[in-house]
Amino acid sequence: MKKEMALQNNATSAINLLNIWKKTVSMCNNTVTHISAYYSSLVGEKLNNKQTLLIMNAQTAFFMTVFPIECSVYLRIICLIWLITALLQCKNSGIRTSE
């Protein structure tokens, strides 16, 4: 009897974790969709969620590269490489900034 109760508890906790995961993913997708609509109005063309995430990645890389904190030169170089890679990914995704 004790083993059956333990299995039931494990099954219900797994289902609860799955439900929490689904809600979290849904909430993140909704947030990215809203940000995508905002960026689309700024850029002047319809952006999908992948392009929005690429822009957010480039923004994060930019701030990590230029933010004035004390860190090693090697870390700055890594952040600069990250920034260049993020910008190239944005370019290759088809995001046009000007015509």
C-alpha positions, 0 to 999 in steps of 0.5 A, a space after each residue: 500500500 505504501 508503494 502504491 501511494 508513493 507512485 501516485 504521488 510521483 505521478 501527480 507531481 510529474 503532471 503538476 510539473 508538466 502543467 507548470 512547464 506548459 503555462 511557463 512556455 505559454 507565458 513566454 510565447 505571449 511575451 515574445 509575441 507582444 515584443 514582436 508586435 512592438 519591434 514590428 512597428 519600429 522596423 516597419 515590417 512584420 517580424 516573427 518570434 525568431 527574429 524578435 529573439 535574435 534582436 533581443 540577443 543582439 541588444 543583450 550582447 551590445 549591453 554586455 559589451 559596452 556596459 562600464 564594468 570592471 572586467 578582464 580584456 578577455 571577457 570584453 573580447 568574448 562579448 564583442 565576438 558575441 555581439 558580432 555573431 548576434 548582428 550577423 544572425 540578425 542580418 542573415 534572418 532577413 531583418 531590414 533596418 533601412 531601404 
